[in-house]
Structure formats: structure tokens, C-alpha cells
Amino acid sequence: MYRISTADFAALSLVFLVSCVADQEEEEGFVGLAPNALEYLNALNPNALNPNALNPNALNPNALNPNALNPNALSPSAVMAIMDPGEAGVLSRQLLSYVVGCAFTPTQSFRFSWIDRWGAVHDEEYRGIIGMAPTWSTRPLGQTDQQWVTACLASRTNWYGVSVTISSRAALSVIDKTGTAELSTYTQQEGAFWGNLFGPSPYLNACYHEPNRSHSRSLQRDCAAGHLGSSGTVHECGPIHIVGSCASYCMPLNTAGMYYPSCASSLAGSVTSSTKVITVFLL
């Protein structure tokens, strides 16, 4: 299994918050509606997941797990990271916005302010979208939620930093598309994503649907298919390790919801499988 050392991931959770608020004001067409494929835009820079590109003094994710995501649980290093006026701060704030989007519902948001190099104050508000772990605002992030949020982050990462509309599916109520028109609209299977950025040995995995690798790349979705360099060499998206074909590493698709029920990180020896898998389909 491809692993990233806990020490290397000391920078990853630097983005996890200055202020957590539950905003009960409804926005027409947004609050109270389950997100669909059109809302699952993905442009997370792989470097935001790459600890070498971030502030080395950031909070270790393992130290964050025992705490709820609220202002009282923040460490000084986390605050410094998301307020950094440099490139590390840009990546940290981008990752924060995606974490919030994956974990929280549209009635929840993070609000904070930071000051740039010229003294200008920037007021930020990142609203939830999918709602995979809404209780994180009041209690620690459990292992199951850790894996769902991780899979969500990986599935929304893009090599080119551009937004591509995707259909995210899984055995989780907020993205279970069984019986929806989305299944017949987004028919090109890209692959799947799973892992855990918050555990003792953080890791991210992806697999591809072999017949559609070229199609995925043509839509600028390379993190499951693999990015082709000028010499034809396949490159991975930061720490997202491509294990191989989903047909080899995953249980057969659930045909009702069109998602993989579980995927393995290895084919040899004692295989570790995860049921917290997000399967992505494209147009």
C-alpha cells in the first residue's frame, strides 16, 4: 500500500478552521436540496494535498481528530497556516474550502479573516455542500467520517486546477444516486477514490476504468487515469496513488446505484479493503 508518513502530513490539517458557524438562513434552490452532479465541481490543486508544498509548522491531522471543528479546538499553527499571505496560505485556504464543502451541509459554514502582504483584510466564508460529516462541528471526526471526507477530497482533485462536472456516487445517503436521472446522464465511468488522511498512516488511493482512461483525460480528469507526461510517462496527482484498474481492485459495481461497494489497496498478502469508496462518472 502506498503510504505517507505521519510526519509528512503535519501540514495537511493546517487548513482546518478558524470559525465554524451554522447559518440557518435558507438560500432558494440551495439549502435543503441534496447536491447533484452539477454541483460537484472539482478544481482542488494536488499541491494542496502535498505536504511538501505546505507550511511545515502546521497541525498534524491526528492531533485534530479528538476535537470538534470549532474555534476553541484550533491550534496556533492551524490559524497561522490559513492566514499565511504567501503561496502556502493560498493552498491551505483552498483545501479548507473543499474540506468544508465535503463535510458540511449548506446550512454550515466557516468564516474567518486574514490579512495580505499589503495590509488588506480578506473576509472568508466557505459553505458546506455535500454534508458527509456535519457533526464534525460539535464532536470529533470518527474513523468512518475520516474516510468519507478523504475520498471526497481525492475525487475533487484536478491536475489542471480546472472545474469539471462529475457525478459522485457511493453507499452513503447524501450521494446515493439510485433511481435518479443522473445515472442515465453521466454514463462514462472514470474510476474510484478512497483512503484516510486522518489515520496513523495517511494514504490516498485511486483506480481507473480501463476502457475510459482516454476519455477521462480528454475531459481533464487525470487523477484516476494518470496524467501523461510529454514522454508518455504516467504521473500521479500529488499523494493520490493509482493502484490500477478498478476491475482488479474493487468488488463489482452495485448496478442499482452504479458505485463500487469496496476497493482494496493491494492484491497481495493480507489485503486491506475499504467500503468508504467514492465512484466517479463523467459525461
Residue frames as qw, qx, qy, qz and C-alpha x, y, z in Angstrom:
[[0.000, 0.887, 0.461, 0.000, 0.00, 0.00, 0.00],
 [0.357, 0.507, -0.038, 0.784, 1.25, 3.48, -0.82],
 [0.476, -0.731, -0.422, 0.249, 1.64, 5.36, 2.45],
 [0.194, 0.738, -0.127, 0.633, 2.62, 8.86, 3.52],
 [0.473, -0.092, -0.643, 0.596, 4.39, 9.28, 6.81],
 [0.286, -0.814, -0.492, 0.118, 2.56, 10.92, 9.65],
 [0.396, -0.527, 0.022, 0.751, 5.39, 13.40, 9.95],
 [0.203, 0.117, 0.515, 0.825, 4.98, 14.40, 6.31],
 [0.151, -0.633, -0.637, -0.415, 1.30, 15.07, 6.92],
 [0.308, -0.447, -0.447, 0.711, 1.96, 17.55, 9.68],
 [0.009, 0.159, -0.149, -0.976, 0.94, 20.26, 7.24],
 [0.092, -0.330, -0.799, -0.494, -2.29, 18.84, 5.95],
 [0.237, -0.700, -0.672, 0.046, -4.74, 19.85, 8.64],
 [0.258, -0.193, -0.101, 0.941, -3.37, 23.34, 8.79],
 [0.160, -0.240, -0.416, -0.863, -6.46, 24.32, 6.94],
 [0.367, -0.461, -0.799, -0.118, -8.97, 23.08, 9.40],
 [0.235, -0.756, -0.551, -0.264, -10.55, 26.21, 10.64],
 [0.142, 0.175, -0.314, 0.922, -10.83, 29.49, 12.34],
 [0.401, 0.068, 0.378, -0.832, -14.56, 29.81, 12.78],
 [0.094, -0.219, -0.936, -0.260, -17.44, 27.36, 12.49],
 [0.355, 0.166, 0.313, -0.865, -20.99, 28.65, 12.30],
 [0.200, 0.383, 0.888, 0.154, -24.33, 27.13, 11.44],
 [0.180, 0.156, -0.111, -0.965, -26.19, 29.60, 9.29],
 [0.316, 0.366, 0.850, -0.209, -29.90, 28.81, 9.35],
 [0.373, 0.602, 0.001, -0.706, -30.87, 31.33, 6.69],
 [0.712, 0.275, 0.628, 0.152, -32.13, 29.47, 3.65],
 [0.071, 0.486, -0.431, -0.757, -30.99, 30.34, 0.16],
 [0.780, 0.388, 0.185, -0.455, -33.54, 29.50, -2.51],
 [0.833, 0.486, -0.250, -0.086, -32.54, 26.47, -4.57],
 [0.364, 0.556, -0.670, 0.332, -29.61, 25.63, -2.30],
 [0.223, -0.265, 0.754, -0.558, -30.38, 24.91, 1.34],
 [0.686, 0.078, 0.521, -0.501, -32.36, 21.73, 1.90],
 [0.831, 0.477, -0.134, -0.255, -31.65, 20.24, -1.53],
 [0.834, -0.257, 0.403, 0.277, -29.36, 17.25, -1.94],
 [0.042, 0.692, -0.476, -0.541, -26.43, 18.18, -4.21],
 [0.893, 0.357, 0.272, -0.037, -26.32, 16.58, -7.64],
 [0.791, 0.111, 0.240, 0.552, -23.64, 16.13, -10.27],
 [0.310, 0.790, 0.151, 0.507, -23.84, 19.70, -11.47],
 [0.352, -0.904, 0.120, -0.210, -22.74, 20.93, -8.05],
 [0.860, -0.377, 0.218, 0.266, -19.78, 18.61, -7.74],
 [0.480, 0.832, -0.220, 0.171, -17.27, 20.87, -9.44],
 [0.860, -0.401, 0.096, 0.303, -13.68, 19.88, -8.80],
 [0.477, 0.789, -0.177, 0.345, -10.58, 22.00, -9.09],
 [0.648, -0.732, 0.199, 0.066, -8.61, 21.18, -5.95],
 [0.373, 0.759, -0.530, 0.058, -4.92, 21.60, -6.69],
 [0.914, -0.064, -0.376, 0.141, -2.97, 18.37, -5.99],
 [0.400, 0.382, -0.444, 0.705, -0.33, 20.50, -4.29],
 [0.464, -0.524, 0.170, -0.694, -2.89, 21.33, -1.62],
 [0.951, -0.259, -0.024, -0.169, -2.71, 17.66, -0.65],
 [0.785, 0.318, -0.321, 0.423, 1.07, 17.54, -0.95],
 [0.588, -0.757, -0.158, 0.237, 2.64, 18.17, 2.45],
 [0.637, -0.110, 0.144, 0.750, 5.91, 19.29, 0.86],
 [0.175, 0.521, 0.324, 0.770, 4.11, 22.27, -0.65],
 [0.409, -0.797, -0.327, -0.301, 2.65, 23.45, 2.64],
 [0.177, -0.777, 0.384, -0.467, 3.75, 25.15, 5.84],
 [0.605, 0.116, -0.760, 0.206, 5.86, 22.59, 7.76],
 [0.003, 0.105, -0.637, 0.763, 4.71, 24.06, 11.07],
 [0.580, -0.211, -0.277, -0.736, 1.08, 23.10, 10.51],
 [0.645, -0.258, 0.521, -0.496, -1.06, 20.96, 12.77],
 [0.034, 0.136, -0.976, -0.166, -0.83, 17.18, 12.45],
 [0.574, -0.205, -0.445, -0.656, -4.23, 15.72, 11.39],
 [0.595, -0.218, -0.759, 0.150, -4.02, 13.13, 14.16],
 [0.188, -0.148, -0.504, 0.830, -3.99, 15.91, 16.74],
 [0.332, -0.051, -0.140, -0.931, -7.18, 17.33, 15.24],
 [0.473, -0.192, -0.797, -0.323, -9.29, 14.16, 15.40],
 [0.299, -0.351, -0.775, 0.432, -10.04, 14.29, 19.17],
 [0.018, 0.370, 0.259, -0.892, -11.56, 17.75, 18.76],
 [0.390, 0.738, 0.547, -0.065, -14.68, 19.20, 17.23],
 [0.418, 0.306, 0.267, 0.813, -14.15, 21.70, 14.45],
 [0.162, -0.927, -0.322, -0.107, -14.85, 24.89, 16.35],
 [0.203, 0.849, -0.253, 0.418, -12.77, 27.92, 17.28],
 [0.581, -0.690, 0.367, -0.228, -11.94, 26.57, 20.73],
 [0.946, -0.083, 0.289, 0.121, -10.28, 23.48, 19.24],
 [0.624, 0.744, -0.110, 0.212, -7.83, 25.29, 16.97],
 [0.745, -0.349, 0.022, 0.568, -4.10, 25.25, 17.43],
 [0.048, -0.829, 0.138, 0.540, -1.99, 28.36, 16.78],
 [0.288, -0.263, 0.718, 0.576, -0.27, 26.58, 13.86],
 [0.297, 0.512, 0.779, 0.207, -3.59, 25.95, 12.12],
 [0.076, 0.914, 0.274, -0.290, -4.57, 29.59, 12.47],
 [0.205, -0.674, 0.408, 0.580, -1.20, 30.74, 11.15],
 [0.390, 0.024, 0.797, 0.460, -1.43, 28.42, 8.14],
 [0.259, 0.669, 0.665, 0.205, -4.77, 29.64, 6.82],
 [0.032, -0.960, -0.125, 0.247, -3.78, 33.25, 7.49],
 [0.571, -0.290, 0.412, 0.648, -0.47, 32.90, 5.66],
 [0.366, 0.779, 0.012, -0.508, -0.36, 35.62, 2.94],
 [0.006, -0.522, 0.736, 0.430, 2.00, 33.51, 0.79],
 [0.543, 0.172, -0.682, -0.459, 1.53, 30.52, -1.52],
 [0.196, -0.062, -0.940, 0.272, 1.18, 28.10, 1.39],
 [0.263, 0.285, 0.495, -0.778, -1.78, 30.15, 2.60],
 [0.528, 0.276, -0.347, -0.724, -3.41, 30.00, -0.85],
 [0.482, 0.072, -0.859, -0.157, -3.20, 26.21, -0.84],
 [0.066, -0.125, -0.824, 0.549, -4.33, 25.99, 2.77],
 [0.392, 0.289, 0.269, -0.831, -7.42, 28.11, 2.17],
 [0.570, 0.211, -0.545, -0.578, -8.29, 26.19, -0.98],
 [0.371, -0.010, -0.924, 0.095, -8.06, 22.90, 0.89],
 [0.122, 0.188, 0.635, -0.739, -10.14, 24.35, 3.71],
 [0.515, 0.238, -0.068, -0.821, -12.91, 25.32, 1.28],
 [0.603, 0.130, -0.709, -0.343, -13.02, 21.78, -0.14],
 [0.199, -0.048, -0.888, 0.412, -12.98, 20.18, 3.32],
 [0.308, 0.228, 0.417, -0.824, -15.95, 22.32, 4.30],
 [0.575, 0.240, -0.356, -0.696, -17.74, 21.52, 1.04],
 [0.511, 0.076, -0.850, -0.102, -17.31, 17.78, 1.56],
 [0.227, -0.104, -0.837, 0.487, -18.04, 17.57, 5.27],
 [0.122, 0.326, 0.498, -0.794, -20.73, 20.13, 5.95],
 [0.262, 0.645, 0.710, 0.103, -24.26, 20.83, 4.76],
 [0.217, 0.564, 0.249, 0.756, -25.31, 24.11, 3.11],
 [0.414, -0.847, -0.226, -0.245, -26.55, 25.36, 6.50],
 [0.713, -0.587, 0.066, 0.377, -23.00, 25.27, 7.89],
 [0.530, 0.771, -0.100, 0.340, -20.01, 27.41, 7.06],
 [0.677, -0.339, -0.124, 0.641, -16.56, 28.51, 8.17],
 [0.164, 0.942, 0.096, 0.275, -15.89, 32.22, 8.48],
 [0.658, -0.498, 0.005, 0.564, -12.56, 33.86, 9.18],
 [0.273, 0.960, -0.059, -0.010, -10.41, 36.79, 8.12],
 [0.787, -0.184, 0.151, 0.569, -6.79, 37.08, 7.04],
 [0.042, 0.930, -0.090, -0.354, -4.53, 39.99, 6.08],
 [0.835, 0.454, 0.070, 0.304, -2.46, 40.03, 2.89],
 [0.675, -0.072, -0.041, 0.733, 1.02, 41.46, 2.42],
 [0.136, 0.419, 0.157, 0.884, -0.38, 44.88, 1.62],
 [0.057, 0.055, 0.559, -0.826, -2.48, 45.09, 4.77],
 [0.542, -0.091, -0.310, -0.776, -5.84, 44.40, 3.11],
 [0.440, -0.071, 0.774, -0.449, -8.30, 42.35, 5.14],
 [0.445, 0.040, -0.723, -0.527, -10.00, 39.40, 3.42],
 [0.591, -0.084, 0.536, -0.596, -13.20, 38.05, 4.98],
 [0.284, 0.150, -0.887, -0.332, -13.72, 34.41, 4.02],
 [0.689, -0.008, 0.463, -0.557, -16.82, 32.25, 4.23],
 [0.249, 0.204, -0.891, -0.322, -16.74, 28.65, 2.99],
 [0.723, -0.059, 0.199, -0.659, -20.14, 26.97, 2.94],
 [0.466, -0.092, 0.880, -0.017, -20.84, 23.26, 3.14],
 [0.479, 0.271, -0.483, -0.681, -22.19, 21.44, 0.08],
 [0.564, 0.055, -0.791, -0.231, -22.38, 17.66, 0.36],
 [0.625, -0.483, 0.224, -0.571, -22.81, 17.04, 4.09],
 [0.760, 0.140, -0.634, 0.044, -20.75, 13.89, 4.61],
 [0.565, -0.204, -0.606, 0.522, -19.77, 14.70, 8.21],
 [0.134, -0.743, -0.152, -0.638, -21.94, 17.56, 9.53],
 [0.707, -0.685, -0.178, -0.019, -21.50, 16.54, 13.17],
 [0.709, 0.135, -0.185, 0.667, -17.81, 17.36, 12.92],
 [0.003, 0.668, -0.027, 0.744, -18.78, 20.86, 14.04],
 [0.580, -0.626, 0.145, -0.501, -19.69, 19.61, 17.50],
 [0.853, -0.381, 0.355, -0.028, -17.70, 16.41, 18.07],
 [0.298, -0.522, 0.693, 0.398, -14.53, 14.65, 16.90],
 [0.643, 0.438, -0.413, -0.473, -14.33, 13.22, 13.41],
 [0.829, -0.183, 0.512, -0.130, -14.82, 9.46, 13.67],
 [0.394, -0.284, 0.754, 0.442, -12.97, 6.95, 11.53],
 [0.458, 0.517, 0.706, 0.155, -15.88, 6.37, 9.14],
 [0.196, 0.952, 0.180, -0.151, -16.26, 10.11, 8.51],
 [0.305, -0.680, 0.477, 0.465, -12.50, 10.46, 8.13],
 [0.451, 0.013, 0.785, 0.423, -12.62, 8.03, 5.22],
 [0.352, 0.740, 0.568, 0.078, -15.63, 9.64, 3.55],
 [0.013, 0.955, -0.045, -0.292, -14.15, 13.14, 3.72],
 [0.388, -0.490, 0.625, 0.468, -10.84, 11.81, 2.41],
 [0.471, 0.296, 0.762, 0.332, -12.48, 10.06, -0.54],
 [0.232, 0.895, 0.372, -0.078, -14.41, 13.23, -1.32],
 [0.151, -0.853, 0.281, 0.412, -11.26, 15.38, -1.32],
 [0.426, -0.240, 0.738, 0.465, -9.43, 12.94, -3.60],
 [0.426, 0.516, 0.715, 0.203, -12.35, 12.72, -6.03],
 [0.161, 0.953, 0.247, -0.068, -12.48, 16.52, -6.34],
 [0.405, -0.629, 0.368, 0.552, -8.76, 16.97, -7.02],
 [0.698, 0.695, 0.175, 0.023, -7.78, 18.08, -10.52],
 [0.739, -0.065, 0.189, 0.643, -4.31, 18.02, -12.10],
 [0.318, 0.465, 0.291, 0.774, -5.06, 21.16, -14.12],
 [0.092, -0.293, -0.421, 0.853, -6.82, 23.10, -11.38],
 [0.322, -0.057, -0.355, -0.876, -9.96, 23.44, -13.51],
 [0.551, 0.084, 0.578, -0.596, -13.57, 22.56, -12.73],
 [0.320, 0.049, -0.820, -0.472, -15.07, 19.53, -14.44],
 [0.700, -0.195, 0.134, -0.674, -18.62, 18.43, -13.68],
 [0.240, 0.184, -0.952, 0.051, -18.63, 14.97, -12.11],
 [0.768, -0.350, -0.218, -0.490, -21.17, 12.54, -10.73],
 [0.040, 0.394, -0.818, 0.418, -20.04, 11.23, -7.33],
 [0.811, -0.217, -0.304, -0.450, -21.68, 8.04, -6.12],
 [0.174, 0.294, -0.854, 0.393, -21.37, 5.81, -3.07],
 [0.514, -0.434, -0.739, -0.047, -23.20, 3.74, -0.49],
 [0.188, -0.265, -0.428, 0.843, -23.83, 6.91, 1.52],
 [0.201, 0.706, 0.657, -0.171, -27.25, 8.54, 1.59],
 [0.054, 0.812, 0.013, -0.581, -26.10, 12.02, 0.55],
 [0.204, 0.569, -0.571, -0.556, -24.55, 10.72, -2.69],
 [0.404, 0.135, 0.903, 0.054, -26.52, 7.52, -3.32],
 [0.292, 0.309, -0.302, -0.853, -27.93, 8.19, -6.80],
 [0.143, 0.185, 0.968, 0.087, -30.07, 5.04, -7.01],
 [0.191, 0.666, 0.719, -0.051, -33.22, 5.72, -9.02],
 [0.018, 0.787, 0.043, -0.615, -32.15, 9.19, -10.18],
 [0.663, 0.742, 0.093, -0.022, -31.85, 10.57, -13.71],
 [0.106, -0.848, 0.500, 0.137, -28.20, 11.26, -13.03],
 [0.674, -0.200, 0.698, 0.139, -27.40, 7.59, -13.66],
 [0.666, 0.502, 0.511, 0.207, -28.56, 7.84, -17.27],
 [0.230, 0.973, -0.033, 0.002, -26.99, 11.27, -17.83],
 [0.071, -0.774, 0.629, -0.015, -23.48, 10.62, -16.52],
 [0.981, 0.087, 0.051, -0.164, -22.66, 7.27, -18.07],
 [0.665, 0.555, -0.421, 0.271, -18.87, 7.33, -18.56],
 [0.805, -0.575, -0.066, 0.129, -17.20, 5.67, -15.62],
 [0.204, 0.853, -0.418, 0.236, -13.95, 7.33, -14.58],
 [0.543, 0.181, -0.730, 0.374, -12.84, 5.33, -11.55],
 [0.640, -0.683, -0.336, -0.100, -12.91, 5.44, -7.76],
 [0.191, 0.600, -0.443, 0.638, -11.17, 7.05, -4.78],
 [0.770, -0.578, -0.252, -0.096, -10.63, 6.00, -1.15],
 [0.542, 0.300, -0.470, 0.628, -8.21, 6.36, 1.77],
 [0.511, -0.792, -0.320, 0.098, -7.75, 8.13, 5.08],
 [0.348, 0.665, -0.209, 0.627, -5.77, 11.34, 5.53],
 [0.408, -0.703, 0.206, -0.545, -6.52, 11.42, 9.24],
 [0.956, -0.270, -0.111, -0.025, -5.33, 8.00, 10.41],
 [0.642, -0.632, 0.327, 0.285, -1.99, 6.94, 11.90],
 [0.455, -0.163, 0.624, 0.614, -0.66, 6.14, 8.38],
 [0.428, 0.645, 0.138, -0.618, -2.33, 8.61, 5.99],
 [0.320, -0.051, 0.782, 0.533, -2.91, 7.43, 2.42],
 [0.540, 0.515, 0.075, -0.661, -4.96, 8.17, -0.72],
 [0.402, -0.019, 0.852, 0.335, -5.80, 5.63, -3.42],
 [0.558, 0.489, -0.040, -0.669, -7.46, 5.74, -6.82],
 [0.505, 0.047, 0.815, 0.281, -8.30, 3.24, -9.53],
 [0.285, 0.379, -0.315, -0.822, -9.37, 3.74, -13.15],
 [0.783, 0.362, 0.449, -0.234, -11.90, 2.23, -15.53],
 [0.508, -0.231, 0.598, 0.576, -9.58, 0.94, -18.23],
 [0.413, 0.527, 0.628, 0.396, -11.89, 1.47, -21.27],
 [0.040, 0.940, 0.305, 0.149, -12.39, 5.14, -20.36],
 [0.588, -0.479, 0.000, 0.652, -8.90, 6.33, -19.45],
 [0.322, 0.164, 0.364, 0.858, -8.52, 8.33, -22.67],
 [0.156, -0.725, -0.501, -0.445, -12.00, 9.79, -22.30],
 [0.517, -0.763, -0.273, 0.276, -11.27, 10.89, -18.74],
 [0.510, -0.295, 0.154, 0.793, -8.04, 12.56, -19.83],
 [0.188, 0.426, 0.485, 0.740, -9.84, 14.30, -22.69],
 [0.311, -0.816, -0.380, -0.307, -12.10, 15.93, -20.07],
 [0.151, 0.628, -0.445, 0.620, -9.06, 16.96, -17.99],
 [0.786, -0.489, 0.206, -0.318, -9.70, 14.34, -15.31],
 [0.596, 0.518, -0.600, 0.126, -6.31, 12.71, -14.76],
 [0.280, -0.561, 0.634, -0.452, -6.11, 11.76, -11.09],
 [0.847, -0.054, 0.479, -0.224, -7.61, 8.29, -11.57],
 [0.848, 0.530, 0.021, 0.025, -6.49, 7.71, -15.16],
 [0.699, -0.334, 0.210, 0.597, -2.99, 9.09, -14.56],
 [0.223, 0.912, -0.069, -0.337, -1.53, 12.21, -16.16],
 [0.860, 0.284, 0.202, 0.373, 0.51, 11.56, -19.29],
 [0.301, -0.733, 0.219, 0.569, 3.79, 13.46, -19.45],
 [0.401, 0.737, -0.325, -0.437, 5.50, 14.56, -22.65],
 [0.115, 0.429, -0.882, -0.159, 7.35, 11.25, -22.87],
 [0.697, -0.132, -0.577, -0.406, 4.23, 9.21, -22.20],
 [0.296, 0.029, -0.803, 0.517, 5.16, 8.59, -18.57],
 [0.444, -0.656, -0.521, -0.316, 2.17, 8.35, -16.23],
 [0.143, 0.267, -0.471, 0.829, 2.24, 10.81, -13.33],
 [0.322, -0.559, -0.749, 0.147, 0.09, 10.70, -10.18],
 [0.128, -0.791, -0.140, -0.582, -1.73, 13.68, -8.66],
 [0.259, -0.667, 0.457, -0.528, 0.33, 14.51, -5.61],
 [0.241, -0.295, 0.871, -0.311, -0.15, 11.84, -2.94],
 [0.823, 0.187, 0.203, -0.497, -3.07, 10.12, -4.73],
 [0.225, -0.352, 0.878, 0.234, -1.68, 6.69, -5.55],
 [0.745, 0.269, -0.256, -0.554, -3.15, 4.92, -8.58],
 [0.620, -0.285, 0.722, -0.118, -3.35, 1.24, -7.65],
 [0.143, -0.051, 0.876, 0.457, -4.51, 0.04, -11.08],
 [0.350, -0.227, -0.600, -0.683, -7.75, -0.99, -12.77],
 [0.531, -0.211, 0.366, -0.734, -10.91, -0.85, -10.65],
 [0.873, 0.073, -0.327, -0.354, -11.92, -4.17, -12.19],
 [0.674, 0.189, -0.645, 0.306, -8.97, -5.77, -10.40],
 [0.208, 0.156, -0.591, 0.763, -9.03, -3.89, -7.10],
 [0.415, -0.055, 0.279, -0.864, -12.75, -3.39, -6.43],
 [0.379, 0.277, 0.861, -0.196, -15.82, -5.54, -5.90],
 [0.179, 0.408, 0.684, 0.577, -18.24, -5.46, -8.87],
 [0.143, -0.181, -0.026, -0.973, -20.32, -2.31, -9.32],
 [0.243, 0.412, 0.729, -0.489, -23.57, -2.04, -7.44],
 [0.170, 0.286, 0.665, 0.669, -25.79, -1.89, -10.53],
 [0.100, -0.803, -0.587, 0.014, -28.64, -0.08, -8.79],
 [0.197, -0.934, -0.051, 0.292, -26.56, 2.89, -7.70],
 [0.712, 0.614, -0.088, 0.330, -23.57, 2.37, -10.02],
 [0.140, -0.837, 0.461, -0.259, -20.86, 2.53, -7.38],
 [0.598, 0.229, -0.738, 0.212, -18.16, 0.20, -6.08],
 [0.715, -0.635, -0.209, -0.205, -19.14, -1.26, -2.69],
 [0.645, -0.681, 0.270, 0.219, -15.48, -1.72, -1.70],
 [0.637, 0.694, -0.299, 0.152, -11.95, -1.46, -3.08],
 [0.872, -0.372, 0.007, 0.318, -8.64, -2.94, -1.98],
 [0.047, -0.930, 0.313, 0.185, -5.31, -1.17, -1.65],
 [0.049, -0.538, 0.821, 0.187, -3.34, -4.26, -2.64],
 [0.859, 0.151, -0.309, -0.380, -3.75, -7.59, -4.39],
 [0.633, 0.262, -0.682, 0.254, -1.00, -9.41, -2.49],
 [0.243, 0.078, -0.734, 0.630, -0.74, -10.79, 1.01],
 [0.068, -0.549, -0.712, 0.433, -3.15, -9.50, 3.62],
 [0.110, 0.444, 0.426, 0.781, -5.43, -7.23, 1.61],
 [0.014, -0.414, -0.486, 0.770, -6.93, -4.17, 3.25],
 [0.064, 0.506, 0.653, 0.560, -10.27, -3.15, 1.74],
 [0.073, 0.209, 0.318, -0.922, -12.37, -0.05, 2.27],
 [0.147, 0.596, 0.782, 0.111, -16.12, 0.31, 1.91],
 [0.005, -0.841, -0.192, 0.506, -15.84, 4.11, 2.05],
 [0.436, -0.002, 0.571, 0.696, -15.30, 4.47, -1.68],
 [0.358, 0.691, 0.148, -0.610, -16.49, 7.26, -3.99],
 [0.552, 0.226, 0.668, 0.445, -17.06, 6.20, -7.60],
 [0.113, 0.605, -0.060, -0.786, -16.99, 8.95, -10.22],
 [0.538, 0.471, 0.641, 0.277, -18.82, 9.06, -13.54],
 [0.082, -0.396, 0.204, 0.891, -18.44, 11.68, -16.27],
 [0.603, 0.579, 0.128, -0.533, -20.50, 12.85, -19.23]]
